Each structure stands twice: as C-alpha cells, then as structure tokens.
Amino acid sequence: MSEFVDRLAARANEEGLVDIAYAAVDTPLGTGLVAATLKGLVRLALPNERIEEVLAGLAQDVSPRVLEFPARLDEARRELDEYFEGRRDRFELPLDWRLSHPGFYRRVLRATARVPFGEVITYGEAAQRAGNPRAFRAAGSALGSNPIPIVVPCHRVIRAGGEIGNYGGGPEMKRFLLQLEGAV
C-alpha cells in the first residue's frame, strides 16, 4: 500500500470505521489471508482459497466494513510465522467464533482447538469431545467448515484407521502441517 492509503486506513481504523481488518500472510504453502474483528481472529484463508471470495464472504456474513489494515494483524502474522518456523506450538490469539456454526459444529471446533501440538485425534474422538460420540461424520463436516484453520487445528483430526483424511487445503497441506508438528 502507498503511504497515503496507509494513512487513510489508519484514520478509518481510529474512527471505528473498520469492522474487519485483513492482511496477506506468507506461509511455506503460499500466500493466505488473515482477518480480524475487534473481538479477535475471525478468518484464516488458506493459500488455495480465492481471496476475493473470502472478502466477499466476510462482507456478507460479518460486515461490509472490510479494509486491508495489516497493522491490526501484526500479532496474528507473527504467531503464524513462528509456527511455520518451528518456534511456536500454541497460538495465543483471541478468536471471534461468529463464522463457525453454533451448537455441535462450534463445540467440535472448540474441542479441536484444545488438541495439543504434535498430537492427533480421530473424527470419532472429536465428536465425543463435542458431546455426541456417534456423530463422527457431522464432526468431519464441522471441521470442513472451520473458518480459522491452522490456529484451530482441524488438521490434527484424522481417520480412525490412521489415514490423513480430508482437509480444506488438500491432503498434501494437511500432511505438511502434521509433519511440521512431528505428528506423522
């Protein structure tokens, strides 16, 4: 951004006109996007997601007052950098859960957020931790709709037979993250 645009963005933020700030984030997998409200991180788009669609979804589902304002995302980008460099095994970011479906889906994501670095659980265990042990397929759907992947580590949930399973970024990305954490 130019210096002029930076100043405009800072002023909009100071005047409370930015409901969602976003910034690009570089990862070993490619460039993604992080977005936050005043409550916390609301969205992390993986490198394989179309940024225009992510921003349009945020504008529709949260607020149309979306602005590229990297300064508000400095902490999130720093923690992600540290994670990918192998210097962080736990995120300490406040999260805004509003894009996760309420009820069972949100319980699955909250339970998954507590799976420690370097460990994995099965879809059945995720369902059990969310209060419905037989709903492993629904747990998979909940994980597939995770708006904050990596930080809410849905990649740490695998199939009962030990297979990697599905992932929004594809199985190669899931395997990369699990290898980064020493889980496979």
Order of alpha helices (4+ residues) and beta strands (2+ residues): alpha-beta-beta-beta-alpha-beta-alpha-alpha-beta-alpha-alpha-beta-alpha
